[in-house]
Amino acid sequence: MNSVGEGCTDLKREYDQCFNRWFAEHFLKGDRSSDPCTEMFKKYQSCVQKAIKEKDIPIDGVEFMEQDKEKPDS
């Protein structure tokens, strides 16, 4: 599946491959050490956030994409 931003698709594929490899080869075997794909995910996430802004896609209610806003008090 392609990413929301055309320029993000390669980053998505790289991250997916990294995560799937780590999950199968480490996590499922009990090695829950740090995920080596974290930095790759951050790059992909940043690309997606930029694409969403450029395409003016409404993201109301999608808290994980709104890192800069304060979370409402519970």
mmCIF file of the N, C-alpha and C atoms, coordinates in Angstrom:
data_MODEL
# 
_entry.id   MODEL 
# 
loop_
_atom_site.group_PDB 
_atom_site.id 
_atom_site.type_symbol 
_atom_site.label_atom_id 
_atom_site.label_alt_id 
_atom_site.label_comp_id 
_atom_site.label_asym_id 
_atom_site.label_entity_id 
_atom_site.label_seq_id 
_atom_site.pdbx_PDB_ins_code 
_atom_site.Cartn_x 
_atom_site.Cartn_y 
_atom_site.Cartn_z 
_atom_site.occupancy 
_atom_site.B_iso_or_equiv 
_atom_site.pdbx_formal_charge 
_atom_site.auth_seq_id 
_atom_site.auth_comp_id 
_atom_site.auth_asym_id 
_atom_site.auth_atom_id 
_atom_site.pdbx_PDB_model_num 
ATOM 1   N N  . MET A 1 1  ? 0.841  -1.172  0.000  1.00 0.00 ? 1  MET A N  1 
ATOM 2   C CA . MET A 1 1  ? 0.000  0.000   0.000  1.00 0.00 ? 1  MET A CA 1 
ATOM 3   C C  . MET A 1 1  ? 0.889  1.239   0.000  1.00 0.00 ? 1  MET A C  1 
ATOM 4   N N  . ASN A 1 2  ? 0.535  2.196   -0.802 1.00 0.00 ? 2  ASN A N  1 
ATOM 5   C CA . ASN A 1 2  ? 1.290  3.440   -0.862 1.00 0.00 ? 2  ASN A CA 1 
ATOM 6   C C  . ASN A 1 2  ? 0.941  4.334   0.312  1.00 0.00 ? 2  ASN A C  1 
ATOM 7   N N  . SER A 1 3  ? 1.788  5.303   0.537  1.00 0.00 ? 3  SER A N  1 
ATOM 8   C CA . SER A 1 3  ? 1.582  6.253   1.616  1.00 0.00 ? 3  SER A CA 1 
ATOM 9   C C  . SER A 1 3  ? 0.672  7.381   1.153  1.00 0.00 ? 3  SER A C  1 
ATOM 10  N N  . VAL A 1 4  ? 0.189  8.166   2.110  1.00 0.00 ? 4  VAL A N  1 
ATOM 11  C CA . VAL A 1 4  ? -0.668 9.308   1.800  1.00 0.00 ? 4  VAL A CA 1 
ATOM 12  C C  . VAL A 1 4  ? 0.074  10.332  0.944  1.00 0.00 ? 4  VAL A C  1 
ATOM 13  N N  . GLY A 1 5  ? 1.359  10.421  1.099  1.00 0.00 ? 5  GLY A N  1 
ATOM 14  C CA . GLY A 1 5  ? 2.171  11.325  0.284  1.00 0.00 ? 5  GLY A CA 1 
ATOM 15  C C  . GLY A 1 5  ? 3.058  10.511  -0.646 1.00 0.00 ? 5  GLY A C  1 
ATOM 16  N N  . GLU A 1 6  ? 3.022  10.813  -1.925 1.00 0.00 ? 6  GLU A N  1 
ATOM 17  C CA . GLU A 1 6  ? 3.811  10.039  -2.889 1.00 0.00 ? 6  GLU A CA 1 
ATOM 18  C C  . GLU A 1 6  ? 5.283  9.979   -2.497 1.00 0.00 ? 6  GLU A C  1 
ATOM 19  N N  . GLY A 1 7  ? 5.801  11.069  -1.993 1.00 0.00 ? 7  GLY A N  1 
ATOM 20  C CA . GLY A 1 7  ? 7.198  11.121  -1.597 1.00 0.00 ? 7  GLY A CA 1 
ATOM 21  C C  . GLY A 1 7  ? 7.506  10.315  -0.346 1.00 0.00 ? 7  GLY A C  1 
ATOM 22  N N  . CYS A 1 8  ? 6.481  9.835   0.330  1.00 0.00 ? 8  CYS A N  1 
ATOM 23  C CA . CYS A 1 8  ? 6.663  9.079   1.571  1.00 0.00 ? 8  CYS A CA 1 
ATOM 24  C C  . CYS A 1 8  ? 6.617  7.567   1.357  1.00 0.00 ? 8  CYS A C  1 
ATOM 25  N N  . THR A 1 9  ? 6.243  7.131   0.178  1.00 0.00 ? 9  THR A N  1 
ATOM 26  C CA . THR A 1 9  ? 6.039  5.705   -0.064 1.00 0.00 ? 9  THR A CA 1 
ATOM 27  C C  . THR A 1 9  ? 7.306  4.886   0.146  1.00 0.00 ? 9  THR A C  1 
ATOM 28  N N  . ASP A 1 10 ? 8.448  5.371   -0.333 1.00 0.00 ? 10 ASP A N  1 
ATOM 29  C CA . ASP A 1 10 ? 9.695  4.624   -0.137 1.00 0.00 ? 10 ASP A CA 1 
ATOM 30  C C  . ASP A 1 10 ? 10.057 4.542   1.338  1.00 0.00 ? 10 ASP A C  1 
ATOM 31  N N  . LEU A 1 11 ? 9.846  5.635   2.074  1.00 0.00 ? 11 LEU A N  1 
ATOM 32  C CA . LEU A 1 11 ? 10.103 5.623   3.515  1.00 0.00 ? 11 LEU A CA 1 
ATOM 33  C C  . LEU A 1 11 ? 9.193  4.619   4.221  1.00 0.00 ? 11 LEU A C  1 
ATOM 34  N N  . LYS A 1 12 ? 7.935  4.555   3.784  1.00 0.00 ? 12 LYS A N  1 
ATOM 35  C CA . LYS A 1 12 ? 6.983  3.610   4.368  1.00 0.00 ? 12 LYS A CA 1 
ATOM 36  C C  . LYS A 1 12 ? 7.445  2.183   4.122  1.00 0.00 ? 12 LYS A C  1 
ATOM 37  N N  . ARG A 1 13 ? 7.840  1.883   2.914  1.00 0.00 ? 13 ARG A N  1 
ATOM 38  C CA . ARG A 1 13 ? 8.285  0.521   2.592  1.00 0.00 ? 13 ARG A CA 1 
ATOM 39  C C  . ARG A 1 13 ? 9.527  0.139   3.386  1.00 0.00 ? 13 ARG A C  1 
ATOM 40  N N  . GLU A 1 14 ? 10.469 1.057   3.505  1.00 0.00 ? 14 GLU A N  1 
ATOM 41  C CA . GLU A 1 14 ? 11.682 0.786   4.282  1.00 0.00 ? 14 GLU A CA 1 
ATOM 42  C C  . GLU A 1 14 ? 11.337 0.523   5.746  1.00 0.00 ? 14 GLU A C  1 
ATOM 43  N N  . TYR A 1 15 ? 10.473 1.344   6.299  1.00 0.00 ? 15 TYR A N  1 
ATOM 44  C CA . TYR A 1 15 ? 10.075 1.154   7.687  1.00 0.00 ? 15 TYR A CA 1 
ATOM 45  C C  . TYR A 1 15 ? 9.334  -0.167  7.857  1.00 0.00 ? 15 TYR A C  1 
ATOM 46  N N  . ASP A 1 16 ? 8.377  -0.454  6.973  1.00 0.00 ? 16 ASP A N  1 
ATOM 47  C CA . ASP A 1 16 ? 7.620  -1.703  7.067  1.00 0.00 ? 16 ASP A CA 1 
ATOM 48  C C  . ASP A 1 16 ? 8.546  -2.915  7.046  1.00 0.00 ? 16 ASP A C  1 
ATOM 49  N N  . GLN A 1 17 ? 9.520  -2.902  6.142  1.00 0.00 ? 17 GLN A N  1 
ATOM 50  C CA . GLN A 1 17 ? 10.463 -4.016  6.056  1.00 0.00 ? 17 GLN A CA 1 
ATOM 51  C C  . GLN A 1 17 ? 11.283 -4.139  7.327  1.00 0.00 ? 17 GLN A C  1 
ATOM 52  N N  . CYS A 1 18 ? 11.776 -3.033  7.838  1.00 0.00 ? 18 CYS A N  1 
ATOM 53  C CA . CYS A 1 18 ? 12.569 -3.031  9.062  1.00 0.00 ? 18 CYS A CA 1 
ATOM 54  C C  . CYS A 1 18 ? 11.741 -3.555  10.231 1.00 0.00 ? 18 CYS A C  1 
ATOM 55  N N  . PHE A 1 19 ? 10.547 -3.027  10.395 1.00 0.00 ? 19 PHE A N  1 
ATOM 56  C CA . PHE A 1 19 ? 9.703  -3.432  11.515 1.00 0.00 ? 19 PHE A CA 1 
ATOM 57  C C  . PHE A 1 19 ? 9.333  -4.900  11.417 1.00 0.00 ? 19 PHE A C  1 
ATOM 58  N N  . ASN A 1 20 ? 8.915  -5.351  10.244 1.00 0.00 ? 20 ASN A N  1 
ATOM 59  C CA . ASN A 1 20 ? 8.511  -6.751  10.079 1.00 0.00 ? 20 ASN A CA 1 
ATOM 60  C C  . ASN A 1 20 ? 9.669  -7.698  10.388 1.00 0.00 ? 20 ASN A C  1 
ATOM 61  N N  . ARG A 1 21 ? 10.867 -7.330  9.956  1.00 0.00 ? 21 ARG A N  1 
ATOM 62  C CA . ARG A 1 21 ? 12.046 -8.151  10.229 1.00 0.00 ? 21 ARG A CA 1 
ATOM 63  C C  . ARG A 1 21 ? 12.315 -8.199  11.738 1.00 0.00 ? 21 ARG A C  1 
ATOM 64  N N  . TRP A 1 22 ? 12.322 -7.022  12.386 1.00 0.00 ? 22 TRP A N  1 
ATOM 65  C CA . TRP A 1 22 ? 12.563 -6.962  13.829 1.00 0.00 ? 22 TRP A CA 1 
ATOM 66  C C  . TRP A 1 22 ? 11.491 -7.732  14.599 1.00 0.00 ? 22 TRP A C  1 
ATOM 67  N N  . PHE A 1 23 ? 10.241 -7.561  14.205 1.00 0.00 ? 23 PHE A N  1 
ATOM 68  C CA . PHE A 1 23 ? 9.131  -8.211  14.902 1.00 0.00 ? 23 PHE A CA 1 
ATOM 69  C C  . PHE A 1 23 ? 9.264  -9.730  14.815 1.00 0.00 ? 23 PHE A C  1 
ATOM 70  N N  . ALA A 1 24 ? 9.516  -10.257 13.626 1.00 0.00 ? 24 ALA A N  1 
ATOM 71  C CA . ALA A 1 24 ? 9.607  -11.703 13.422 1.00 0.00 ? 24 ALA A CA 1 
ATOM 72  C C  . ALA A 1 24 ? 10.878 -12.297 14.021 1.00 0.00 ? 24 ALA A C  1 
ATOM 73  N N  . GLU A 1 25 ? 11.993 -11.618 13.853 1.00 0.00 ? 25 GLU A N  1 
ATOM 74  C CA . GLU A 1 25 ? 13.277 -12.192 14.251 1.00 0.00 ? 25 GLU A CA 1 
ATOM 75  C C  . GLU A 1 25 ? 13.643 -11.921 15.713 1.00 0.00 ? 25 GLU A C  1 
ATOM 76  N N  . HIS A 1 26 ? 13.020 -10.941 16.328 1.00 0.00 ? 26 HIS A N  1 
ATOM 77  C CA . HIS A 1 26 ? 13.386 -10.587 17.692 1.00 0.00 ? 26 HIS A CA 1 
ATOM 78  C C  . HIS A 1 26 ? 12.196 -10.593 18.647 1.00 0.00 ? 26 HIS A C  1 
ATOM 79  N N  . PHE A 1 27 ? 11.214 -9.733  18.369 1.00 0.00 ? 27 PHE A N  1 
ATOM 80  C CA . PHE A 1 27 ? 10.098 -9.556  19.302 1.00 0.00 ? 27 PHE A CA 1 
ATOM 81  C C  . PHE A 1 27 ? 9.362  -10.863 19.566 1.00 0.00 ? 27 PHE A C  1 
ATOM 82  N N  . LEU A 1 28 ? 9.011  -11.600 18.519 1.00 0.00 ? 28 LEU A N  1 
ATOM 83  C CA . LEU A 1 28 ? 8.263  -12.840 18.689 1.00 0.00 ? 28 LEU A CA 1 
ATOM 84  C C  . LEU A 1 28 ? 9.077  -13.928 19.387 1.00 0.00 ? 28 LEU A C  1 
ATOM 85  N N  . LYS A 1 29 ? 10.390 -13.757 19.413 1.00 0.00 ? 29 LYS A N  1 
ATOM 86  C CA . LYS A 1 29 ? 11.257 -14.728 20.072 1.00 0.00 ? 29 LYS A CA 1 
ATOM 87  C C  . LYS A 1 29 ? 11.624 -14.282 21.490 1.00 0.00 ? 29 LYS A C  1 
ATOM 88  N N  . GLY A 1 30 ? 10.950 -13.251 21.979 1.00 0.00 ? 30 GLY A N  1 
ATOM 89  C CA . GLY A 1 30 ? 11.140 -12.806 23.348 1.00 0.00 ? 30 GLY A CA 1 
ATOM 90  C C  . GLY A 1 30 ? 12.142 -11.680 23.532 1.00 0.00 ? 30 GLY A C  1 
ATOM 91  N N  . ASP A 1 31 ? 12.837 -11.289 22.481 1.00 0.00 ? 31 ASP A N  1 
ATOM 92  C CA . ASP A 1 31 ? 13.793 -10.183 22.572 1.00 0.00 ? 31 ASP A CA 1 
ATOM 93  C C  . ASP A 1 31 ? 13.035 -8.887  22.342 1.00 0.00 ? 31 ASP A C  1 
ATOM 94  N N  . ARG A 1 32 ? 12.708 -8.228  23.437 1.00 0.00 ? 32 ARG A N  1 
ATOM 95  C CA . ARG A 1 32 ? 11.922 -6.997  23.332 1.00 0.00 ? 32 ARG A CA 1 
ATOM 96  C C  . ARG A 1 32 ? 12.791 -5.770  23.571 1.00 0.00 ? 32 ARG A C  1 
ATOM 97  N N  . SER A 1 33 ? 14.050 -5.905  23.172 1.00 0.00 ? 33 SER A N  1 
ATOM 98  C CA . SER A 1 33 ? 14.952 -4.763  23.290 1.00 0.00 ? 33 SER A CA 1 
ATOM 99  C C  . SER A 1 33 ? 14.481 -3.670  22.343 1.00 0.00 ? 33 SER A C  1 
ATOM 100 N N  . SER A 1 34 ? 15.133 -2.566  22.378 1.00 0.00 ? 34 SER A N  1 
ATOM 101 C CA . SER A 1 34 ? 14.678 -1.407  21.609 1.00 0.00 ? 34 SER A CA 1 
ATOM 102 C C  . SER A 1 34 ? 14.494 -1.732  20.129 1.00 0.00 ? 34 SER A C  1 
ATOM 103 N N  . ASP A 1 35 ? 13.509 -1.112  19.570 1.00 0.00 ? 35 ASP A N  1 
ATOM 104 C CA . ASP A 1 35 ? 13.165 -1.275  18.158 1.00 0.00 ? 35 ASP A CA 1 
ATOM 105 C C  . ASP A 1 35 ? 14.183 -0.504  17.319 1.00 0.00 ? 35 ASP A C  1 
ATOM 106 N N  . PRO A 1 36 ? 14.954 -1.175  16.463 1.00 0.00 ? 36 PRO A N  1 
ATOM 107 C CA . PRO A 1 36 ? 15.963 -0.487  15.670 1.00 0.00 ? 36 PRO A CA 1 
ATOM 108 C C  . PRO A 1 36 ? 15.374 0.380   14.554 1.00 0.00 ? 36 PRO A C  1 
ATOM 109 N N  . CYS A 1 37 ? 14.070 0.353   14.413 1.00 0.00 ? 37 CYS A N  1 
ATOM 110 C CA . CYS A 1 37 ? 13.411 1.068   13.318 1.00 0.00 ? 37 CYS A CA 1 
ATOM 111 C C  . CYS A 1 37 ? 12.832 2.408   13.748 1.00 0.00 ? 37 CYS A C  1 
ATOM 112 N N  . THR A 1 38 ? 13.068 2.804   14.985 1.00 0.00 ? 38 THR A N  1 
ATOM 113 C CA . THR A 1 38 ? 12.456 4.011   15.535 1.00 0.00 ? 38 THR A CA 1 
ATOM 114 C C  . THR A 1 38 ? 12.796 5.264   14.734 1.00 0.00 ? 38 THR A C  1 
ATOM 115 N N  . GLU A 1 39 ? 14.049 5.448   14.408 1.00 0.00 ? 39 GLU A N  1 
ATOM 116 C CA . GLU A 1 39 ? 14.443 6.647   13.646 1.00 0.00 ? 39 GLU A CA 1 
ATOM 117 C C  . GLU A 1 39 ? 13.824 6.643   12.252 1.00 0.00 ? 39 GLU A C  1 
ATOM 118 N N  . MET A 1 40 ? 13.751 5.466   11.650 1.00 0.00 ? 40 MET A N  1 
ATOM 119 C CA . MET A 1 40 ? 13.138 5.330   10.334 1.00 0.00 ? 40 MET A CA 1 
ATOM 120 C C  . MET A 1 40 ? 11.657 5.713   10.409 1.00 0.00 ? 40 MET A C  1 
ATOM 121 N N  . PHE A 1 41 ? 10.996 5.284   11.489 1.00 0.00 ? 41 PHE A N  1 
ATOM 122 C CA . PHE A 1 41 ? 9.589  5.624   11.674 1.00 0.00 ? 41 PHE A CA 1 
ATOM 123 C C  . PHE A 1 41 ? 9.407  7.123   11.826 1.00 0.00 ? 41 PHE A C  1 
ATOM 124 N N  . LYS A 1 42 ? 10.282 7.757   12.583 1.00 0.00 ? 42 LYS A N  1 
ATOM 125 C CA . LYS A 1 42 ? 10.178 9.210   12.789 1.00 0.00 ? 42 LYS A CA 1 
ATOM 126 C C  . LYS A 1 42 ? 10.293 9.965   11.466 1.00 0.00 ? 42 LYS A C  1 
ATOM 127 N N  . LYS A 1 43 ? 11.187 9.522   10.592 1.00 0.00 ? 43 LYS A N  1 
ATOM 128 C CA . LYS A 1 43 ? 11.328 10.157  9.272  1.00 0.00 ? 43 LYS A CA 1 
ATOM 129 C C  . LYS A 1 43 ? 10.053 9.975   8.453  1.00 0.00 ? 43 LYS A C  1 
ATOM 130 N N  . TYR A 1 44 ? 9.515  8.761   8.483  1.00 0.00 ? 44 TYR A N  1 
ATOM 131 C CA . TYR A 1 44 ? 8.282  8.484   7.751  1.00 0.00 ? 44 TYR A CA 1 
ATOM 132 C C  . TYR A 1 44 ? 7.129  9.312   8.316  1.00 0.00 ? 44 TYR A C  1 
ATOM 133 N N  . GLN A 1 45 ? 7.013  9.358   9.635  1.00 0.00 ? 45 GLN A N  1 
ATOM 134 C CA . GLN A 1 45 ? 5.944  10.113  10.283 1.00 0.00 ? 45 GLN A CA 1 
ATOM 135 C C  . GLN A 1 45 ? 6.020  11.594  9.911  1.00 0.00 ? 45 GLN A C  1 
ATOM 136 N N  . SER A 1 46 ? 7.214  12.144  9.907  1.00 0.00 ? 46 SER A N  1 
ATOM 137 C CA . SER A 1 46 ? 7.398  13.545  9.548  1.00 0.00 ? 46 SER A CA 1 
ATOM 138 C C  . SER A 1 46 ? 6.965  13.798  8.105  1.00 0.00 ? 46 SER A C  1 
ATOM 139 N N  . CYS A 1 47 ? 7.310  12.885  7.224  1.00 0.00 ? 47 CYS A N  1 
ATOM 140 C CA . CYS A 1 47 ? 6.927  13.007  5.814  1.00 0.00 ? 47 CYS A CA 1 
ATOM 141 C C  . CYS A 1 47 ? 5.406  12.978  5.666  1.00 0.00 ? 47 CYS A C  1 
ATOM 142 N N  . VAL A 1 48 ? 4.760  12.068  6.379  1.00 0.00 ? 48 VAL A N  1 
ATOM 143 C CA . VAL A 1 48 ? 3.301  11.955  6.314  1.00 0.00 ? 48 VAL A CA 1 
ATOM 144 C C  . VAL A 1 48 ? 2.640  13.222  6.857  1.00 0.00 ? 48 VAL A C  1 
ATOM 145 N N  . GLN A 1 49 ? 3.148  13.727  7.971  1.00 0.00 ? 49 GLN A N  1 
ATOM 146 C CA . GLN A 1 49 ? 2.578  14.950  8.542  1.00 0.00 ? 49 GLN A CA 1 
ATOM 147 C C  . GLN A 1 49 ? 2.677  16.103  7.549  1.00 0.00 ? 49 GLN A C  1 
ATOM 148 N N  . LYS A 1 50 ? 3.810  16.216  6.872  1.00 0.00 ? 50 LYS A N  1 
ATOM 149 C CA . LYS A 1 50 ? 3.992  17.270  5.875  1.00 0.00 ? 50 LYS A CA 1 
ATOM 150 C C  . LYS A 1 50 ? 3.013  17.091  4.713  1.00 0.00 ? 50 LYS A C  1 
ATOM 151 N N  . ALA A 1 51 ? 2.852  15.859  4.240  1.00 0.00 ? 51 ALA A N  1 
ATOM 152 C CA . ALA A 1 51 ? 1.935  15.583  3.130  1.00 0.00 ? 51 ALA A CA 1 
ATOM 153 C C  . ALA A 1 51 ? 0.500  15.906  3.504  1.00 0.00 ? 51 ALA A C  1 
ATOM 154 N N  . ILE A 1 52 ? 0.125  15.587  4.731  1.00 0.00 ? 52 ILE A N  1 
ATOM 155 C CA . ILE A 1 52 ? -1.240 15.872  5.193  1.00 0.00 ? 52 ILE A CA 1 
ATOM 156 C C  . ILE A 1 52 ? -1.486 17.374  5.208  1.00 0.00 ? 52 ILE A C  1 
ATOM 157 N N  . LYS A 1 53 ? -0.510 18.130  5.669  1.00 0.00 ? 53 LYS A N  1 
ATOM 158 C CA . LYS A 1 53 ? -0.657 19.588  5.679  1.00 0.00 ? 53 LYS A CA 1 
ATOM 159 C C  . LYS A 1 53 ? -0.730 20.146  4.265  1.00 0.00 ? 53 LYS A C  1 
ATOM 160 N N  . GLU A 1 54 ? 0.138  19.640  3.377  1.00 0.00 ? 54 GLU A N  1 
ATOM 161 C CA . GLU A 1 54 ? 0.157  20.123  1.995  1.00 0.00 ? 54 GLU A CA 1 
ATOM 162 C C  . GLU A 1 54 ? -1.146 19.816  1.268  1.00 0.00 ? 54 GLU A C  1 
ATOM 163 N N  . LYS A 1 55 ? -1.746 18.672  1.567  1.00 0.00 ? 55 LYS A N  1 
ATOM 164 C CA . LYS A 1 55 ? -2.993 18.279  0.911  1.00 0.00 ? 55 LYS A CA 1 
ATOM 165 C C  . LYS A 1 55 ? -4.217 18.796  1.649  1.00 0.00 ? 55 LYS A C  1 
ATOM 166 N N  . ASP A 1 56 ? -3.973 19.492  2.765  1.00 0.00 ? 56 ASP A N  1 
ATOM 167 C CA . ASP A 1 56 ? -5.052 20.068  3.570  1.00 0.00 ? 56 ASP A CA 1 
ATOM 168 C C  . ASP A 1 56 ? -6.084 19.015  3.957  1.00 0.00 ? 56 ASP A C  1 
ATOM 169 N N  . ILE A 1 57 ? -5.589 17.861  4.417  1.00 0.00 ? 57 ILE A N  1 
ATOM 170 C CA . ILE A 1 57 ? -6.460 16.774  4.859  1.00 0.00 ? 57 ILE A CA 1 
ATOM 171 C C  . ILE A 1 57 ? -6.831 17.035  6.316  1.00 0.00 ? 57 ILE A C  1 
ATOM 172 N N  . PRO A 1 58 ? -8.130 17.074  6.627  1.00 0.00 ? 58 PRO A N  1 
ATOM 173 C CA . PRO A 1 58 ? -8.539 17.319  8.016  1.00 0.00 ? 58 PRO A CA 1 
ATOM 174 C C  . PRO A 1 58 ? -8.165 16.128  8.888  1.00 0.00 ? 58 PRO A C  1 
ATOM 175 N N  . ILE A 1 59 ? -7.550 16.414  10.026 1.00 0.00 ? 59 ILE A N  1 
ATOM 176 C CA . ILE A 1 59 ? -7.128 15.343  10.925 1.00 0.00 ? 59 ILE A CA 1 
ATOM 177 C C  . ILE A 1 59 ? -7.700 15.533  12.328 1.00 0.00 ? 59 ILE A C  1 
ATOM 178 N N  . ASP A 1 60 ? -8.801 16.222  12.439 1.00 0.00 ? 60 ASP A N  1 
ATOM 179 C CA . ASP A 1 60 ? -9.421 16.426  13.750 1.00 0.00 ? 60 ASP A CA 1 
ATOM 180 C C  . ASP A 1 60 ? -9.688 15.086  14.402 1.00 0.00 ? 60 ASP A C  1 
ATOM 181 N N  . GLY A 1 61 ? -9.301 14.966  15.663 1.00 0.00 ? 61 GLY A N  1 
ATOM 182 C CA . GLY A 1 61 ? -9.534 13.750  16.408 1.00 0.00 ? 61 GLY A CA 1 
ATOM 183 C C  . GLY A 1 61 ? -8.434 12.707  16.261 1.00 0.00 ? 61 GLY A C  1 
ATOM 184 N N  . VAL A 1 62 ? -7.421 13.007  15.486 1.00 0.00 ? 62 VAL A N  1 
ATOM 185 C CA . VAL A 1 62 ? -6.313 12.070  15.309 1.00 0.00 ? 62 VAL A CA 1 
ATOM 186 C C  . VAL A 1 62 ? -5.162 12.583  16.164 1.00 0.00 ? 62 VAL A C  1 
ATOM 187 N N  . GLU A 1 63 ? -5.195 12.224  17.432 1.00 0.00 ? 63 GLU A N  1 
ATOM 188 C CA . GLU A 1 63 ? -4.260 12.787  18.403 1.00 0.00 ? 63 GLU A CA 1 
ATOM 189 C C  . GLU A 1 63 ? -2.802 12.469  18.123 1.00 0.00 ? 63 GLU A C  1 
ATOM 190 N N  . PHE A 1 64 ? -2.497 11.272  17.629 1.00 0.00 ? 64 PHE A N  1 
ATOM 191 C CA . PHE A 1 64 ? -1.101 10.915  17.438 1.00 0.00 ? 64 PHE A CA 1 
ATOM 192 C C  . PHE A 1 64 ? -0.424 11.771  16.380 1.00 0.00 ? 64 PHE A C  1 
ATOM 193 N N  . MET A 1 65 ? -1.195 12.412  15.526 1.00 0.00 ? 65 MET A N  1 
ATOM 194 C CA . MET A 1 65 ? -0.622 13.275  14.495 1.00 0.00 ? 65 MET A CA 1 
ATOM 195 C C  . MET A 1 65 ? -0.466 14.702  14.998 1.00 0.00 ? 65 MET A C  1 
ATOM 196 N N  . GLU A 1 66 ? -1.063 15.026  16.120 1.00 0.00 ? 66 GLU A N  1 
ATOM 197 C CA . GLU A 1 66 ? -1.063 16.386  16.637 1.00 0.00 ? 66 GLU A CA 1 
ATOM 198 C C  . GLU A 1 66 ? -0.127 16.503  17.823 1.00 0.00 ? 66 GLU A C  1 
ATOM 199 N N  . GLN A 1 67 ? 1.136  16.201  17.635 1.00 0.00 ? 67 GLN A N  1 
ATOM 200 C CA . GLN A 1 67 ? 2.096  16.189  18.722 1.00 0.00 ? 67 GLN A CA 1 
ATOM 201 C C  . GLN A 1 67 ? 2.349  17.570  19.307 1.00 0.00 ? 67 GLN A C  1 
ATOM 202 N N  . ASP A 1 68 ? 2.178  18.614  18.541 1.00 0.00 ? 68 ASP A N  1 
ATOM 203 C CA . ASP A 1 68 ? 2.500  19.952  18.996 1.00 0.00 ? 68 ASP A CA 1 
ATOM 204 C C  . ASP A 1 68 ? 1.414  20.562  19.881 1.00 0.00 ? 68 ASP A C  1 
ATOM 205 N N  . LYS A 1 69 ? 0.216  19.986  19.845 1.00 0.00 ? 69 LYS A N  1 
ATOM 206 C CA . LYS A 1 69 ? -0.884 20.532  20.629 1.00 0.00 ? 69 LYS A CA 1 
ATOM 207 C C  . LYS A 1 69 ? -0.898 19.878  21.993 1.00 0.00 ? 69 LYS A C  1 
ATOM 208 N N  . GLU A 1 70 ? -1.347 20.644  22.980 1.00 0.00 ? 70 GLU A N  1 
ATOM 209 C CA . GLU A 1 70 ? -1.462 20.090  24.334 1.00 0.00 ? 70 GLU A CA 1 
ATOM 210 C C  . GLU A 1 70 ? -2.651 19.137  24.373 1.00 0.00 ? 70 GLU A C  1 
ATOM 211 N N  . LYS A 1 71 ? -2.483 18.055  25.145 1.00 0.00 ? 71 LYS A N  1 
ATOM 212 C CA . LYS A 1 71 ? -3.575 17.106  25.319 1.00 0.00 ? 71 LYS A CA 1 
ATOM 213 C C  . LYS A 1 71 ? -4.567 17.698  26.300 1.00 0.00 ? 71 LYS A C  1 
ATOM 214 N N  . PRO A 1 72 ? -5.865 17.489  26.035 1.00 0.00 ? 72 PRO A N  1 
ATOM 215 C CA . PRO A 1 72 ? -6.877 18.018  26.951 1.00 0.00 ? 72 PRO A CA 1 
ATOM 216 C C  . PRO A 1 72 ? -6.791 17.321  28.300 1.00 0.00 ? 72 PRO A C  1 
ATOM 217 N N  . ASP A 1 73 ? -7.147 18.068  29.357 1.00 0.00 ? 73 ASP A N  1 
ATOM 218 C CA . ASP A 1 73 ? -7.147 17.495  30.698 1.00 0.00 ? 73 ASP A CA 1 
ATOM 219 C C  . ASP A 1 73 ? -8.300 16.501  30.818 1.00 0.00 ? 73 ASP A C  1 
ATOM 220 N N  . SER A 1 74 ? -8.026 15.406  31.519 1.00 0.00 ? 74 SER A N  1 
ATOM 221 C CA . SER A 1 74 ? -9.072 14.380  31.713 1.00 0.00 ? 74 SER A CA 1 
ATOM 222 C C  . SER A 1 74 ? -9.833 14.628  32.974 1.00 0.00 ? 74 SER A C  1 
# 
